[in-house]
Amino acid sequence: MPFDPASYEFSPSAGPVEIRANTVLPARRENIELRTQDGLTLVGELALPADREPEATLVTLHPLPTHGGFMDSHVFRKASFRLPALAGLAVLRFNTRGTSSPRGTSEGRFEEGVGERADVEAAVGFAVERGLPARWLVGWSFGTELALKYGAVEPVAGATEGAVLLSPPLHRAVDADLDAWAAAGRPLTALVPEHDDYLRPAEAADRFARVPQARVVGVDGAKHLWVGEKFVHRALSEIVDEVTDAGSGAEGLPTSWDGPVATAVG
């Protein structure tokens, strides 16, 4: 039985509480299914602000499934826990083909980022059909490769605002993909950890120089997996700064919450 995101038990708080790794803030959450053009059903979740319409939408693309990446990879899980309440964002997470999580297993098998083009298109298409506003691709590691390869070409290009990349390895995405982004002129921000295993800030600045509008942000002390609340807070704050007009403020997103909270297990 897949996990029901509506089953979180929220309790009132007696004043502000610190937001921790498993803190869940209020949102309208639902399990969703995406249908690809090649006939696969992908499983996912959509989290919306509890008391208002979303200001923008994050279509998240998770890390490499053959190395443990899935829709619950921790930065994206925490984005769904926090950003609907803290920033008024819709957060769409899903498992690419052949990937499993507590939500369930998406049909198909891993296709090295090739067949996954249809997965990206299905996720963006779902967001369009639901009328979700200002859709942004947010990729992490392998997910950045999908964003770079397919985000600047149709049909995704015409349905999204731009992309934010966490730990881009620039392995499957090649210069031709960067050139397509340059030609499209659409916003592209890369958050590059100082101690990344694959691509570090100086090299990233050199590689992304092919895209005049690209912004490369080196994150001191961070590693590829963004482990540690300090680095999760930085990543989520940078994402909010990119996709909303108000941004996250000078100090980044709030680190406490005064209202009902739940605690996620696991």
BELQUI-V636449 format. One record per residue. N is the residue number from 1. SS is DSSP state (~ for helix, > for strand, _ for the rest). Layout:
N/SS + N/SS
This chain:
1/_ + 2/_ + 3/_ + 4/_ + 5/~ + 6/~ + 7/~ + 8/_ + 9/_ + 10/_ + 11/> + 12/_ + 13/_ + 14/_ + 15/_ + 16/_ + 17/> + 18/> + 19/_ + 20/_ + 21/_ + 22/_ + 23/> + 24/> + 25/> + 26/_ + 27/_ + 28/> + 29/> + 30/> + 31/> + 32/> + 33/> + 34/> + 35/> + 36/_ + 37/_ + 38/_ + 39/_ + 40/_ + 41/> + 42/> + 43/> + 44/> + 45/> + 46/> + 47/> + 48/> + 49/_ + 50/_ + 51/_ + 52/_ + 53/_ + 54/_ + 55/_ + 56/> + 57/> + 58/> + 59/> + 60/> + 61/> + 62/_ + 63/_ + 64/_ + 65/~ + 66/~ + 67/~ + 68/_ + 69/_ + 70/_ + 71/_ + 72/_ + 73/_ + 74/~ + 75/~ + 76/~ + 77/~ + 78/~ + 79/~ + 80/~ + 81/~ + 82/~ + 83/~ + 84/~ + 85/~ + 86/~ + 87/~ + 88/_ + 89/> + 90/> + 91/> + 92/> + 93/> + 94/> + 95/_ + 96/_ + 97/_ + 98/_ + 99/_ + 100/> + 101/> + 102/_ + 103/_ + 104/> + 105/> + 106/_ + 107/_ + 108/_ + 109/_ + 110/_ + 111/_ + 112/_ + 113/_ + 114/_ + 115/_ + 116/~ + 117/~ + 118/~ + 119/~ + 120/~ + 121/~ + 122/~ + 123/~ + 124/~ + 125/~ + 126/~ + 127/~ + 128/~ + 129/~ + 130/_ + 131/_ + 132/_ + 133/_ + 134/_ + 135/> + 136/> + 137/> + 138/> + 139/> + 140/> + 141/_ + 142/~ + 143/~ + 144/~ + 145/~ + 146/~ + 147/~ + 148/~ + 149/~ + 150/~ + 151/_ + 152/_ + 153/_ + 154/_ + 155/_ + 156/_ + 157/~ + 158/~ + 159/~ + 160/_ + 161/_ + 162/> + 163/> + 164/> + 165/> + 166/> + 167/_ + 168/_ + 169/_ + 170/_ + 171/_ + 172/_ + 173/_ + 174/_ + 175/~ + 176/~ + 177/~ + 178/~ + 179/~ + 180/~ + 181/~ + 182/~ + 183/~ + 184/~ + 185/_ + 186/_ + 187/> + 188/> + 189/> + 190/> + 191/> + 192/> + 193/> + 194/_ + 195/_ + 196/_ + 197/_ + 198/_ + 199/_ + 200/_ + 201/~ + 202/~ + 203/~ + 204/~ + 205/~ + 206/~ + 207/~ + 208/~ + 209/~ + 210/~ + 211/_ + 212/_ + 213/_ + 214/> + 215/> + 216/> + 217/> + 218/> + 219/> + 220/_ + 221/_ + 222/_ + 223/_ + 224/_ + 225/_ + 226/_ + 227/_ + 228/_ + 229/~ + 230/~ + 231/~ + 232/~ + 233/~ + 234/~ + 235/~ + 236/~ + 237/~ + 238/~ + 239/~ + 240/~ + 241/~ + 242/~ + 243/~ + 244/_ + 245/_ + 246/_ + 247/_ + 248/_ + 249/_ + 250/_ + 251/_ + 252/_ + 253/_ + 254/_ + 255/_ + 256/> + 257/> + 258/_ + 259/_ + 260/_ + 261/> + 262/> + 263/> + 264/_ + 265/_ + 266/_
